[in-house]
Amino acid sequence: MDTNRGLPAIESHRVLHIWITENLKMVPVPERAYGNFFEEHCYIVLHVPQSLKATSGAPKDLHYWVGKEAGVEAQDTAGSFVQHLQEALGGATVQHREAQGHESACFRSYFRPGIIYRKGGLASALKHVETNVYNIQRLLRIRAGKHVSASEVELSWHSFNKSDIFLLDLGKMMIQWNGPKTSTAEKARGLALTRSLQDRERGGRAQIGVVDDEAEATDLMQIMEAVLGCRVGNLHTAMPSKSIDQLQKANVRLYHVYEKGKDVVIQELSTCPLAQDLLQEENCYILDQGGFKIYVWQGRMTSLQEKKAAFSRALGFIQAKGYPSYTNVEVVDEGAESAAFKQLFRSWSGEQRKNKHLRGVGKLLQVKLDVGKLHSHPELAAQLRMVDDGSGKVEVWSIQDSCRQPVDPTHHGQLCAGNCYLVLYTYQKMGLVQYILYLWQGLQAAAHKIKALKSNAEELDLQYHGVLVQEHVTMGSEPPHFLAIFQGQLVIFQGSAGHDGKGQPESATRLFHVRGTDSYNTWTLEVPARASALNSNDIFLLTTAGLCYLWFGKGCSGDQREMARTVVTVISRKDKEMVLEGQEPPHFWEALGGRAPYPSDKRAGREVVSSTRPRPGPLCGPDLPVAGGSCEPVEAGGRGLGPGVPEDPPRREEPGHAYRAGQAGPRASHLHWMVPHLGPLQMDEQSVL
């Protein structure tokens, strides 16, 4: 590192590094104090994913955290260090701007069981946490919803309310007071944070008392009243936390940012669904997720000066739009895009961008999954997250009316894009019973179903005494083990339906896309019943009122054909007719509404679905309406999603044209704003009719 800039050394064996700024230097925060943030200061957090540390140029996450009482000078100093640190790190780095109380899910995931906000000046911040200090009296308000956080509040009954959890920390005694309106799950998460504080700050020596019912905890209430005095009046109801409307999050807009003379111009290009081809490597773009989050995408050919201005441009954009100052900002370099960013696009192909300078299409190397090797090669099993071969016990529940309803075993693996499901997998490891709870979320699922999915998962986890390993699975991002437990018979239907998963009458014409070569990697997705959805490299099932066609593309393999014959028995019991590409009967095209162009270029290499299998993108656009009439992006945990569901033939964009759902033209929603402190607004006359 460049010590002239006050940058510290990075310890290669550590995954998480946290610094606070002092006298123009970055001072490391002790590990025991991780998760504690002082409100008057700014912090810099560097996260290097452990599984990628050995990989040269692997993506890193660099966060810049701003306390709600932090001054302008502290913010400027920390922001400057972030820029210098990114330059020194080299390789692909994703920058994030985090604001107190509104941190991203990525940031919060580093700190379990929760984040603690503390008051105090620089001396307190540099001292951070002292272990085994008992001469202390403080009151913490714990919010134990989806994300757990604790804030120091006034040591008074006036700070209490019915909906939150409060921790009275007296050094040798810690009393957790649960509000009467808190749920069982919130109480459990609050207690986990209390025990974490007991271990980190009291060496495990402090006693913990829990007040769940004041009438039954008279001894603890006497201690609280001795510190806080007698309570006068009734407890008030907490102000509801500000939540982002799901439709607001789905209002995604892409803007081109460029300089014209000494001025900065921000020009709207498109709305959801976005096309990846809109991003050009020599340009810089702002992607606005309805004020919920702002992304700044920087092409690999953008200048260093433009990259340094990324944060200031994003903050100027936030001010111009009138968004809250705590709006999250993520600066993304080309090639290091996060999964959350990629899912805002209709489809995403890393290979295509990586090899676009080459002539033709690069050859994809794909490997067929040999489950027999998982036992002898544990590193392969770990990489694919395969705990076993998927032969354990499977239980499935569908979320119906905010409750979980068991799905008949004969319909296991038949899911709907408009529904959410809980999949409990039970297996044995070294003689011990182990559990994995998959939370599967359809891309067309309504917000209330997603919320019910999480609450039902918490209830189920409590029934199993907290031993369930939970894994969130977004439709199209299913891990190999999830596919394996359904033995190649995972079928995703469009729409929302009951327990049978089919949602439409048997007489309806439906088209299914089958991908995979064996029972451990095959999945089937219902696509629009039109000819343009076909692909010469794959297999499709077309069900009509009286017949089921099994269509074999010219590029499909024998293994693919064998798996398709298995899947067809799940989808339809009608008479089957095998159809080879080029030999379709007239009724086949009539059922699809007539002939239409479709992808027919043969793949250079046999593409086999594995841990890098293509993922279907959001089922949205002019032909696939979703609940609420908008495309709602979903945040996922992993990086690197593949291309989406079969699309229409690529749209050829003419210069000066913009594309949005159902609209194209020279003036397809071009809007401009002036960016504060970066010069007045200049209209691009080429974009004006």
N, C-alpha and C positions, 0 to 999 in steps of 0.2 A: 504493500500500500504506500501511497505518497504521504509521507509524514509531514511534508511542508503544508499540506492542506489540513492537517490535524486528523487524518483518517487512521483508525485503529487497524491492528492486524486481525485477520479472520482465522479462527481456529477451524481447521478442516474437519475435525472429528465431531463438531457440534452442528446440530440441525438448526437451532434457533439462536439468534444473537439480538440483543436489545441494548440500545444506547440512549442516553439523555445528553443534551448539550450543556457545556459549562465553559465559559471563557473561550469561546470559539474552538472548543475541542469536543469530541464525542467520548463521553465517559460511559464505560460498560456498566450495565445494571447487574447486580449479583443474581445468580440463578434462583436463589430462594425467594427473590422479590418479583419474579416473573408473574405477570397477571395483575400487579399493583401499578396504577397509573395516577400521578398527581395532576390535578385539574389545571394548574397554572403553567404547565410545561408541555413540551412536544417531545415525542419519542420517535426513534427510528428502529424498525424491526425488520430483520433480514431472516427469511426462511428458505433453507435449501432442502428440498424433499430428499429424505434419506435414501430412497430407492434410486435416486438419480445422481447422487453425489459424485460417483465415480465417472459419470458421463461428461465428457468435455462439452461445454456450451449448453448444459442442461438448463431449462428455465428455472429462474429463482424469483421469489416474491419479495419485493422491497416495499415496506409499508412506512408511511409518514403519518403518525398519530398526533392529532391536535386536541389538547384539552380545552374545555369550554371557557376557561379563564385565561388561556394563553394569550400573551401579547403579540403584537405584530412583529416585533424584533425577534422573539423566540421562533415564530413561524418562519420568518425569512431565513434565519440561521439554519434551522433544521432542513428547510427546503434546499438550501445551497449544498448542505452535506449530502442530501439524497442524490443530487445531480453528480457530485464528485464521486460518490460511492458507486453509482451505476457505471460511470466511466472506468473506474478502477477495477470493478468486477469483470467487465467484459462479457461477451456472450449475451444470451437472451435473458433479459430481466423485465418482469412485469412490475410497474410501479403502481401503488395504491395510495390514495389520500383517505385517511380515516378520521372521522370526527367523533368525539366522545358521545356515547349513547346511541350512535348510529353506525357502528362498525359493521363491516361486511361479514358474511358467514365464514369466509376464508380466514379472516383475522381472528374471529372468535374461536375458531376450531383449534387454535394453538394453545388456548388457555382453558383447561378443564380443572375443576368443574365450573369456572366462571371468572369474570373480570371484576376487579375491585377498584372503584374510583376513590381517591383519597385527597384530602385537603392539605394545604401547607405550601410553604415557599421553597426556595432552592435548597436550603439546608435540610429540610425534611425530605425532599426528593432524593438528594444524594445519600442520605442516611438509609432511606428505604425501610426495609424490614429488619428489625432486631429480634433475634430469637430469645425466648425465655425472659421477656420483659413483662412484668405483671402490674406495674403501677400505671394502669391505663383505664380510662373510662370513655367509651364511645358508643354511638348507636349507628348501625348500618341498616339501610333499607335494601332488602333483597328482592329483586324482580326475577322470578323463576319461571318465566314463560318458555318460549322456544329457546331463547338465549338467556343465560343466567348472568346477572350482573349485580353488584352491590355498591351503594354510594353512602358516604358518611353524611348524616343529617343531624339537625339540632337535637341535643340530648334532652328531649321533652316529649310528653304525651301528644303534643300538637303535631308531631311528625307522623304519628301512627294513622293508619286507615284500615278499612275492612278487607281490602283486596290484596295486600302485599304481606311479605314476611319481614320481620324486624329482628335484628340480632343485637342484644345488649352485651357488649364485651366489657367485662370487669377484670380482665387479666387472668385470675385464677378460676373465674367462673364465666361461662358463656351461656346466655339464655336466649333461645330461639322462640320468638312469639309468632304464632301463625294466625294470620287474619281469618276471620270466620268465613270469608268467601273464597279462600284459597283451596285449590283442588289437591287431591292426594298426591298426584304427580308433582305438583309445585312444591308441596311440603318435602317430598323426598329429594328433589333437586336442591332445595334450600338447605336441607340437612347435610347433603354432600359437600356443599360449599362451607358450611360451618365446620365440619370435620377437617376439611382441607386447611382452614385457618388454624384450627387446633394443632394440627401437625406441623405446619410451616412456622407459625409465630409463637407457639407455646410448647413446642417439642413434645406434643401429645400429652402434656401434664394437666392442662386445664379441664375442669369438669364441664359437661354440657347438660343443660336442662332444656326441655321442650314444653312450651305452654300451648297446648292444642285446645284446651277448654279451661278458661280461667277459674271456673267453679271447682274443678278437680285438681288444680295446681296452685293451691293456696300458699304453700311455702315459697314457690318461685315468684308469685305475685307480690308477696311481702318484700322480697328482695328488690324487685323492680320498683315498687312504690317508695322504698327507702331511698332509691337513687333518683327517681323521676318525680316523686311527690304523688299525691293522690290525684287520680284522674277526675276531671270535671267535665260533665257533658258527655255526649255520645260520639262515637267514632264516625268520621266522615268517610264517604266513598271516594276511592282514588280516582283521579282524572284518568280517563282511558288513554293509553299510549297511542301516539299517532301512527296509524298504519297506512301503507300505500295500497290504494285500490288496485286490484288485479288488472282491471281494464286499463288503468293508468300505466302500469308496468308494461302492458302489451303495446302501448302507443310508441313504437320504436321508429325513430327517424335518423337518417344518415345525412351528414353534412360534409361538404368538401371545404377545407380551410386552405386558403392560399393568400399570398401577398400580391398586391397590385400597386406598384410603386412603394410608397411608405405606409400604405394602408393594408389592413387585414380584412379579407372578405370571407364570410361564411355563407355558403350556398347550399340549400337543401337539394339533395339528389333523389332520395327515394324513401318510401315507408315500407313497413312489413307487408309481405315477405321480402327480405333483402337478398340480393344476389352477390355472391362472393366476388364475381368479376368486376363489380363496381370499385373495388379497392385496387388502386394502382400503386406499384412499388415506389414511384417517385413522388407520391403525394402524401398529405396528412389529412385525416378525417376525424370528425367528432360524431359519435353515435350516442344519441340521447334516448335513454330508456324511460321516457315519460317523466323525467325529473327524479326517478328513483335512483338512477346511477348514470354517470357520464363516462363514456369510454373515449380515449384518444388513441387512434390507430396510426402508427408511423411506419411507412414503407421503408424497406431496407435501403433505398436510394435517397432518402430525405437527408438534408444537411444536418450537421451537428448543431448548428444554430437553431434550426427548426425544432429539433428534439429537446433542446434546453428550454424552449418557449412553450412546451406542451402543457405544463401545469398552469402557467399563467393564462394561456388561451382557454383552458377548461374553466378556470375560475372566472374569467371574463365572460364566458358563455353563460355560466350559472347566474351571474349578476344580471346580464342582459335579459335572460328569460324570467328573472324574478323567482328562481328556485331558492330553497333554504340554503343557508351557508354550510350546513352539515351534509349536503349532497355528496355521496361517494364519488370519487374519481379514480379511474383505473387507466394508466397509460400502457398501451400494448405495442410491443415491437413485432413487426412481421416475422412470423415463424415461431413466436412464443405466445400465441393467443391462448387464453384460458378457455375451458369448456363452456363457461357461462357466456363468453363472448361469441364463440362459434355457434351456439344454439340460437343466437338471434338471427342467423342466416338460414335461408331455406335449405341449403346444403353446404357442406364444407369439405373440400378435398385438399389435404396437405400435399399429397403427391403431385397433384396437378400444378400447384404453384411452385413446388420445388423443382420440377422438371420442365417448366414452361419454356425455358430457353432452348430445350432440346427439340429436335425435329421429330414429330410423331409422338406416340404415347409410350412412356417408359414401361418396361416389363415389371410386373408386380410379382414378387416372390412370396408365395403362400405355402404354408405347411399344414398338413392334415394332423389333427390332434390325435395322438396315440395315448389313450388314457392309461394303458398298461405301463407307460413309462413314469407315471406320476409317483409311484411308490419308490422306484429306484432312483428317481431324479427329483428330490424334494425342492431344488431350486426352481425347476420348471413348474411344479405345483404351486409354489409361492408366487411366481410371476403371473400365473393364470388364475390365482386365487381359487384353486381346486382343492378343497379340504378332503374330498373323496370322489368316487365315481358317480355320485348322484343316486345311489341305490337305497338311500335311507328312507325314513318315513316322511311323507309330505301331507300337510294340511293347508287348505286354502279357504280364505274368507273373502267375500265381496262386501264392499262398503255400500250399504243400502239404508237410506234415511238416517244417516249418522250412526248407524249401528253395523256391526259385522255379522254377516250371514254366512254360514258354512256353505261351501260349494260342493256339490256331489262329486265324488272321486272320478266318476265317468266323464266329468267335464273339466278335470284338472288340466291346466295348460291352455284353456280357451278363455282369452281375456278380451276386454273391450277397451278401445281407445278413450271412451268417455267415462270409464270407471276406474276405481282404485281397488287394490287387492292386498291382503296380507298373506304371505306364504311362509309357513313355519316348517323348517327342515330339521329333523332330528337324526343324529348319527352318533356313532361311538368312536372314541379315540382313546387308545390305551386303556380300554375297559371302562372309561367314563362317558356318561351321556352328555352330548354337546348339542347346542341349539343355534340355528341361524334364522333370524326373522327378516325376510325380505319385504320391504314396503314398495310395492310396484305402483307407479303413478302413470296413468294414461295421459297422452298429450292433449286430449280433448276434455279431460276431467275438469269439472267446475270447482271453483275455489272452496265451496263448502265441503265437497267430497275430499279434497286434499287435506283440509283441516281435520275432518273426521278420521281420515286415515292415520294421522299422527296421534290423535288422542286415543284411538283404539289400540294402536301399537303400544302406547304407554300403559294402558290398562292391562294388556296381555303380558307385558313385561313385569308388571307388579304381581300378576298371578303366578308367574314363574320366579318370583323373588329376585328379579333383576339380573338373571343369568343369561338372558337372550342377547346374542350379538346381532345388533340391528344393522341392516344395510339398505340404504335408499336406492331404488332402481327406477330410473326414468325410462319410459318407453323408447326403445331404440338403443339403449345403453346397457342392455342386459349382459352381465358377466358370463363367462363360459359355464360356471357351476350352475347358474340359474337355468341355462339352457339344458344342461345335463340332467337335472332332476325331472324334466318333462320328457326326456328320452326322444328328443327330436320332434315332438308333437306340440310345440308352442305355436299357437295360432292367435293373431291379434286381429279382431274384427273392428270395423268402423262403428262409430256411434256409441251409445250407451244402452245397456240391456240388463236383463235379469240374470239369473244364475246360469242359464244355459249358454250365455255368451253370444247368441246369434243376432238378436236384436232386430231382425228383419224376417218376413215370412219366407217360407221355403221356396215360394214361386219367384222370388226376386232374382234378377240377374246380378251375379256378383263375380268379381275377379280377384284371385289370390296369387300373390307372388311368393314362390318357394325358393329359399336360398339355403344351401348347406349340402354336406356330403355324407354325414353320418349322424347317429343319434345324439352326439355330444355338441353339435354346432349348428343344427338346422332350426330355422325359424320361418314362419309364414306370416305375411302381412296382407290384409285386404287393401286393395288399391282401387281407384276409380275404374269402373267397367267401361273402358274405352280402349281403342286399338293403340293409341299413343303410349299407353302404359306398358306395353309389351317390350321385351328385350331379348335379342337373339341369343344371349349368353345364358339365359335362365329358363326356368320352367314356370308355367302359370296354369292355374285351375280356373276354369270358367263354368259356373253353375247356371243353368237356365231352368225353366219350368219343368222340363221333362228329361234333361240330360246333363251330364257333367263331362266337359271336355278337359283332357289332360294334354296341354300344349307343350311340346318339346322344342325349344329353340335350337338352332343349328350348332351353337357353341357349347351346349350343356354336356356334362360328362355322364358316364354310366352310373357313378355313385350318386349324382344328383337325381337321375331318373329313378333309381331304386328308392331313395328317400321320399320322392314325390308320390310314389305309389303307396307309401305308408301314410303320408299325410292326407291323401285324398279320402281315406276311409274315415278320418275324423271330421272332415268338412261336409261330406255329402254321402248319402246312401243310394243315390240315384245310379242309373246305369252309366258306366264310364265308357268314353270313347277317346282313344289316343290319337292325337293329331300332330303330325310333323310340320315344322315350319315350311311354308310353301305349298302344303297340300291341304289347306283348310277348306272345309265345305262351305257353301254360301251361308248356311244358317249360323255358322260361327261368327262371320263378320256382321251379319244382321243383328245378333245379340249384342255386339259391341258398338252398334250405331254406325257401322260402315268402316271401310278401310281408312287408315291414317298412317303417316310416317312414324317410325319408332326406332330407337337405337339398334343398329344391326352390325356395328363394327365388332369383329371377333377380338376378344381379349388376347393379348400376347401371351399371357400366362394364365393358368387355371386358377381362378380366384376361389379360395376355400374360406368359409366363414370360421374364424377363430377369435382370439382375443382382439384382433384388428379388423373384425368383420365390419362391413358398412352398416351404419346406423340410419334408420329412417328419421328424417328431419320432422319438424312440426307439421302436422296434418292441417295445413291452412293454405289460403290462397283462393283464387276465384272459383276453383272447382271443389274445394273441400272446406265448407263452412264449419266454424267451430262455435262453441258456446259463447254467446256474447258478441259474435260477429267479428272477433279479432284474433290475431295470432298471439298467444300468450307464451313468452319464453319461459323455460324452466331451467333452474340452476342445477347443475350436476356436480358430482364430486371429482370426477376424473378429467384428464386432459385428452385431447385428440379424438374427437368424434369424426366418424367417416361421412361419406356422402349420403344424401337423403333418399327418400322414396323415389320411384321412377317419375321423371318429370316429362313435360312436353319437350319437343326438340328445342335446342338452345335458341333463345331470342337474340336476333341480331340488332344491336343497338346502333342507331345512327348518331353522328356527332350532334351534341346539343340536346339530345333526348333524355328523358328520365323515365324510369319504370316504377309503377306502384301497382297494388292489387287492382286489377281491372281497369287500369288507365295508363296510357302512354302518350307522350306528345312533348313538344318543345317547352310547354309551360305546365308540366305535370307537377304542380305544387312546389315551385321555386320560391323560397323565402330567404330574406337576408336580415342580419342584425348587425348593429355596431358593437364592437368589442371594446369595453372601457379600457383606457390607457394604451390602446394599441392602434389608435387612429380612427378617423371617421369612416362611415359606411360608404362603399363604392359599389354601385350596381354593375354587374357583368352584362353589358349590352347585348352580348350574343345570346343570352338566355331570355331576353325580353322580346315578345312578339311585336 
